[in-house]
């Protein structure tokens, strides 16, 4: 999921675009940062609550068979949604706030009976893909548990209608003003990447979506297997031979990935990553719209290099490294002479993903050039 959310309609930041200059004629949906939403190429968006509330653990997932009885709701507010809220919130109105070909964005206004009936605003995403909503929820839950002040708190997800044709996600509000280049942001990111998987494996508890692309997160013992089988190979399989030759694809999978990643397999730990951390999915101190997994921490830098924020410079990465080392990591100095090429390999995943999603020759060409460079260097 991608985009940003703002408490003020007057705020209009500039962010890196996910579309290169040579994308004319391709199928795109522009990213527009405004009062509440950013429309993305995949049409995904996070949802936010206008002030922090503490939620009990049982507000995690709804099941239609266990929805508690509540007072009658306004006719346009589904009972499943109303039942996801803490009992002290009384739904008042539900209104549309845009969307895209893939998602509907709504705003819910509630009266908070625990705070003198103060009006509280929710932003809600409704999408027809259960796996996308569930993956977003699980991603935010993992990040929230690791670094609570680094992302919106996920409140609930559940079926929007009795037929279960649509699904909703509700999260807390965060103020997303500012650029994500501070030492504090670097500290939080380093802390996130120092969070390891509960079972010592690479993958994630549920499938997630990077844009429209559904990602298998089947647990793997090694990162080289995880990246090859569950990241690069599925995208290469969808990329036509006219965009990248079969021989180049084979060399990338059978030569380059083993050469660059296998030597790290017994040295790196599965790190919790955001998964789609481009500049439009980050603010001064927060990240959102995640597709999390337990991966090589360096994997995060692929998308961060592809669509960087102005503050992600050498000082930022020095601060990040210092915190990682304070937290006990020794991974920052592993095979440093190959680090730039590993990041190029990780960026290629997102180039391929964009090429598959948008049918765009520009992204496919970038992926092909990167593959050719890496095969020339490591594929012999």
C-alpha positions in Angstrom: 0.0 0.0 0.0 1.3 3.4 -0.8 0.6 7.0 0.0 0.2 9.5 2.8 -2.4 10.9 5.1 -2.6 14.4 6.5 -4.5 16.2 9.3 -4.7 19.4 7.4 -6.0 20.0 3.9 -3.6 22.9 3.4 -0.5 20.7 3.5 0.8 19.8 0.0 4.2 18.1 0.0 6.3 17.0 -2.9 7.3 13.4 -3.1 9.2 11.2 -5.5 6.9 9.8 -8.2 6.7 6.1 -8.9 6.5 6.8 -12.6 9.6 7.6 -14.7 9.6 10.3 -17.4 9.5 7.7 -20.1 6.2 6.2 -19.0 3.9 8.1 -21.3 1.1 5.9 -22.6 1.4 3.4 -19.8 -1.5 2.6 -17.5 -0.9 4.8 -14.4 -2.8 6.3 -11.5 -1.1 9.5 -10.3 0.0 9.8 -6.7 -1.8 12.8 -5.3 -1.1 13.9 -1.7 -4.0 15.8 -0.3 -6.3 16.1 2.7 -6.7 12.4 3.5 -5.3 10.3 0.8 -2.8 9.4 -1.9 -4.0 7.4 -4.9 -1.4 4.9 -5.9 -0.6 2.8 -8.9 -2.1 -0.1 -7.0 -5.0 1.9 -5.6 -4.1 1.2 -2.0 -4.2 3.5 0.9 -3.8 3.4 4.7 -6.5 4.7 7.0 -6.1 6.8 10.1 -7.8 7.9 13.2 -7.6 11.6 14.3 -6.4 11.0 17.8 -4.9 8.1 19.7 -7.1 5.6 21.5 -6.1 2.5 23.4 -7.7 -0.6 22.0 -8.1 -4.0 23.7 -6.6 -7.0 21.9 -9.9 -8.4 21.0 -10.4 -5.7 18.4 -8.0 -7.4 16.0 -10.2 -9.3 13.6 -14.0 -9.5 13.2 -15.9 -12.6 12.3 -19.4 -12.3 11.2 -20.5 -15.0 13.6 -19.2 -13.3 16.7 -20.2 -9.7 16.1 -21.5 -8.3 19.5 -24.9 -6.7 19.6 -24.9 -2.9 19.6 -27.4 0.0 19.5 -28.9 0.7 16.1 -26.4 2.3 13.7 -27.1 4.9 11.0 -28.3 3.0 8.0 -25.2 3.6 5.9 -22.8 2.2 8.5 -22.4 -1.6 8.4 -22.9 -3.4 11.6 -19.6 -5.3 11.1 -17.7 -2.0 11.0 -19.6 -0.5 14.0 -18.9 -3.6 16.0 -15.1 -3.3 15.4 -15.0 -0.1 17.4 -14.5 0.3 21.1 -17.8 0.6 23.0 -17.3 4.2 23.9 -17.3 5.3 20.3 -20.7 6.0 18.8 -20.7 6.1 15.0 -22.3 9.2 13.6 -21.7 9.5 9.9 -19.9 7.6 7.1 -18.9 9.4 4.0 -16.8 8.8 0.9 -13.4 10.3 0.5 -12.2 9.0 -2.8 -10.7 5.8 -4.0 -9.5 4.2 -7.1 -10.1 1.2 -9.4 -9.2 -1.1 -6.5 -10.2 0.5 -3.2 -12.8 2.7 -1.6 -11.8 5.3 1.0 -14.3 6.3 3.6 -14.3 8.6 6.6 -16.2 7.7 9.7 -17.0 10.3 12.4 -17.8 9.0 15.9 -18.7 10.5 19.2 -16.4 9.5 22.0 -18.5 9.1 25.1 -15.4 8.7 27.2 -14.3 12.2 26.3 -17.4 14.4 26.6 -18.7 13.2 23.2 -15.7 14.6 21.4 -16.0 13.9 17.6 -13.3 11.5 16.5 -12.6 10.8 12.8 -11.6 7.4 11.3 -10.4 6.7 7.8 -11.4 3.4 6.4 -10.2 1.4 3.4 -12.6 -1.1 1.7 -11.1 -3.5 -0.8 -12.3 -6.7 -2.4 -9.1 -8.6 -1.7 -9.2 -10.2 1.7 -5.5 -11.1 1.5 -4.5 -7.5 0.8 -6.4 -6.2 3.8 -5.3 -9.0 6.1 -1.7 -8.6 4.9 -1.8 -4.9 5.6 -3.2 -5.5 9.0 -0.7 -8.1 9.9 2.2 -6.0 8.6 1.2 -3.0 10.7 0.6 -5.2 13.7 4.1 -6.6 13.5 5.7 -3.1 13.0 3.6 -1.7 15.8 4.6 -4.4 18.2 8.3 -3.9 17.4 8.4 -0.1 17.3 5.0 1.3 18.5 5.8 4.9 17.6 6.8 4.2 14.0 3.5 3.4 12.3 -0.3 3.8 12.7 -1.8 1.3 15.1 -3.9 -1.3 13.3 -7.4 -1.5 14.9 -9.3 -4.1 13.0 -10.0 -5.8 9.8 -13.1 -7.8 8.8 -15.8 -8.5 6.2 -17.6 -5.4 5.0 -20.7 -7.3 4.0 -22.4 -10.6 4.8 -21.4 -12.0 1.4 -17.8 -11.2 2.2 -17.2 -9.6 -1.2 -15.4 -6.7 0.4 -13.1 -6.2 3.4 -12.2 -3.3 5.5 -9.2 -2.1 7.5 -9.2 0.6 10.3 -6.0 2.1 11.7 -5.1 4.9 14.0 -4.3 8.4 12.9 -0.7 9.7 12.5 0.5 13.1 11.4 2.6 12.5 8.4 4.1 16.0 7.9 7.8 16.2 7.3 10.6 14.4 5.5 11.9 11.0 6.7 15.6 11.9 6.9 16.1 12.6 10.6 18.4 10.8 13.0 15.2 9.7 14.9 13.8 8.1 11.8 17.1 6.3 11.3 17.0 5.1 14.9 13.5 3.7 14.5 14.3 2.0 11.2 17.4 0.4 12.7 15.3 -0.8 15.7 12.7 -2.3 13.3 15.4 -4.1 11.3 16.8 -5.5 14.6 13.5 -7.3 15.2 13.9 -10.9 14.2 11.3 -13.5 13.2 9.7 -15.6 16.0 10.8 -18.8 14.3 14.2 -17.8 13.0 13.0 -18.2 9.4 12.6 -15.8 6.5 9.0 -15.0 5.3 5.9 -13.8 7.1 2.8 -15.2 8.8 0.4 -14.3 5.9 0.7 -13.3 2.3 1.1 -9.6 1.7 0.7 -7.3 -1.3 3.3 -4.9 -2.8 1.1 -2.7 -4.8 -1.2 -5.1 -6.7 1.3 -8.0 -6.5 0.5 -10.7 -4.0 3.6 -11.9 -2.3 4.0 -15.5 -1.0 5.7 -15.4 2.3 6.2 -19.1 2.9 8.8 -19.6 5.6 12.3 -20.4 4.3 15.4 -21.5 6.2 17.7 -19.2 4.1 17.4 -15.7 2.6 18.8 -16.8 -0.7 15.9 -19.3 -1.1 13.3 -16.8 0.0 14.4 -14.1 -2.4 14.8 -16.4 -5.3 11.7 -18.4 -4.9 9.2 -16.0 -3.4 10.4 -12.6 -4.8 12.3 -12.6 -8.0 11.2 -15.8 -9.7 7.4 -15.1 -9.7 8.0 -11.7 -11.3 10.4 -13.1 -13.9 7.7 -15.7 -14.8 5.3 -12.9 -15.6 7.7 -10.8 -17.5 7.5 -11.5 -21.3 10.7 -12.6 -23.1 10.5 -9.4 -25.2 11.3 -7.5 -22.0 14.1 -9.8 -20.7 15.5 -12.9 -22.5 15.0 -16.3 -20.9 18.8 -16.8 -20.9 19.2 -13.6 -18.9 16.5 -14.6 -16.5 18.1 -18.0 -16.0 21.6 -16.5 -15.4 20.1 -14.1 -12.8 18.4 -16.8 -10.9 21.0 -19.6 -11.2 24.2 -17.5 -11.1 23.8 -14.0 -9.7 21.5 -14.7 -6.7 23.6 -17.7 -5.4 26.8 -15.7 -5.9 25.6 -12.6 -4.0 23.3 -14.1 -1.4 24.3 -17.6 -0.5 27.5 -16.4 1.2 25.3 -14.5 3.6 22.9 -17.3 4.5 24.7 -18.3 7.7 25.5 -14.8 8.7 22.3 -12.7 8.5 19.2 -12.9 10.7 15.6 -12.5 9.4 14.8 -8.8 10.0 11.4 -7.2 10.0 11.2 -4.8 7.1 8.4 -2.5 5.9 8.7 -4.0 2.3 7.6 -0.9 0.3 9.4 1.9 1.9 9.6 4.5 -0.8 9.5 8.2 0.1 5.7 8.5 -0.3 5.2 5.9 2.4 7.2 7.7 5.1 7.0 11.0 7.0 9.2 12.7 9.5 9.0 9.9 12.0 6.4 7.4 10.7 6.0 4.7 8.1 2.8 3.3 6.7 1.2 1.3 3.8 3.5 -1.6 4.5 3.9 -5.1 3.1 6.1 -6.5 5.8 8.2 -9.6 5.9 11.2 -11.0 7.7 14.0 -10.5 5.2 17.6 -9.4 4.8 17.5 -5.9 6.4 19.3 -4.6 3.3 16.3 -5.6 1.2 14.6 -2.4 2.4 17.2 -0.3 0.7 16.1 -1.5 -2.8 12.9 0.5 -2.8 14.5 3.3 -0.7 17.1 3.7 -3.5 14.6 3.5 -6.3 12.4 6.3 -4.8 14.5 8.0 -2.2 13.6 10.8 0.2 16.0 13.7 0.2 17.2 12.9 3.7 18.2 9.4 3.0 21.8 10.3 2.6 25.2 9.2 3.9 24.6 10.8 7.3 21.3 9.0 7.6 22.8 5.7 6.9 25.7 6.4 9.3 23.1 7.0 12.0 21.3 3.9 11.1 24.5 1.8 11.2 25.4 3.1 14.6 22.1 2.2 16.1 22.2 -1.2 14.5 25.6 -1.9 16.0 24.4 -0.6 19.4 21.7 -3.2 19.2 24.2 -5.9 18.5 24.1 -6.3 14.7 27.3 -7.1 12.9 25.6 -7.4 9.5 26.4 -3.9 8.3 30.0 -4.8 7.5 29.3 -8.1 5.7 31.1 -8.3 2.3 31.0 -4.5 1.9 32.6 -4.6 -1.5 29.4 -6.3 -2.8 26.8 -4.2 -0.9 26.0 -1.8 -3.8 25.4 -4.8 -6.1 23.1 -6.4 -3.5 21.1 -3.2 -3.3 20.9 -3.2 -7.1 19.6 -6.7 -7.0 17.0 -5.8 -4.4 16.0 -2.7 -6.3 15.4 -4.9 -9.3 12.6 -6.6 -7.5 10.7 -3.4 -7.4 11.6 -2.5 -11.0 10.2 -5.9 -12.1 7.1 -5.4 -9.9 6.4 -2.1 -11.5 7.0 -3.5 -15.0 4.5 -6.3 -14.3 1.9 -4.0 -12.7 2.0 -1.2 -15.3 3.2 -3.0 -18.4 5.7 -0.1 -18.6 8.8 -0.4 -20.8 10.7 2.0 -18.7 10.8 -0.1 -15.6 11.4 -3.3 -17.6 14.3 -1.6 -19.3 15.8 -0.6 -16.0 15.4 -4.2 -14.7 17.0 -5.6 -17.8 20.0 -3.2 -17.6 20.5 -4.1 -13.9 20.3 -7.8 -14.7 22.8 -7.4 -17.5 25.3 -5.6 -15.3 25.0 -8.2 -12.5 25.2 -11.1 -14.9 28.3 -9.6 -16.5 29.9 -9.2 -13.1 28.8 -12.4 -11.3 27.1 -14.7 -13.8 30.1 -16.3 -15.5 
